[in-house]
């Protein structure tokens, strides 16, 4: 009888512009939940957007958040240097009461994300890497240009947020809609990435903005955890009044797309456009109610305060009778 081939847990690299925003924080809860379930193995967090000092602080913040979610040893590293186009937007790093809490809990390596990527990709033995692009990716684009064969050999799947144009180019390739935030801050790299993944037929899941709008998310998922003392919960509760629940959901849904099984079982669908040769799919929501329930379940399981029972410390009744005899 032939042995069943064991499914390998995908190794995930997260590209994020995490800051004091609810969307990034909420997505990290989803990522930690998927890691708890052994559905993904998070190998690194690369922080994008802004001057080096800003990216370094984002990395500290990211590591701090993951520490409070049960993953203190994850490597978080500032992305490689790149040419900033809009200093005001790219260096946009808001400070609030939780900035120092998370930054103090996070210590990052003091070197380029490009070096980290080079070293990590060398260590990968097979095509089992998944890239989650929840941020502009100027410096990732720079790395891919320098190591195209490596990406082709090692990357199994890419998940990214953003919209595509209705009209394809002369090769029949999808084109990025440069009005999407993550694309407009790095238009050349966005065009290059779309061309690269389609030329090399790299499996890609795109989460368009319409998917998130269709979900019509609210803040129900925070109700079950509002008594938690975890700083991640406290920060989310404080930030929710400033954040639109729709935008908060974007990063969460793209993170959930790392695990196709859970995404589909929770009311999501991943569809390919008919007649298109490239391995590009679009994540959509078929059952909004079911998806909202799943997100509530994720937050409850990960962050709801646990009741501790001391029943196991009591002496069994027969022992009590013997001691009283």
Secondary structure, DSSP 8 states (H G I E B T S, - for coil): ---------EEEEEEE---S-HHHHHHHHHHHHHHHTTSEEEEEEEE-SSSHHHHHHHHHHHHHHHHHTT-TT--EEE------S-HHHHT-----TTHHHHHHH----SS-HHHHHHHHHHH--SS-EEEEEES--HHHHHHHHH-HHHHHHHEEEEEEE--B-SS--TTS---B-TTSHHHHTTHHHHHHHHHHHHHTT--EEEE-HHHHHHH---SGGGGGGTT---HHHHHHHHHTTTS-HHHHHHHHHHHHTTSHHHHHHTTEEEEE-TT--S-EEEEEES-HHHHHHHHHHHHHHHHS------GGGS--HHHHHHHH-
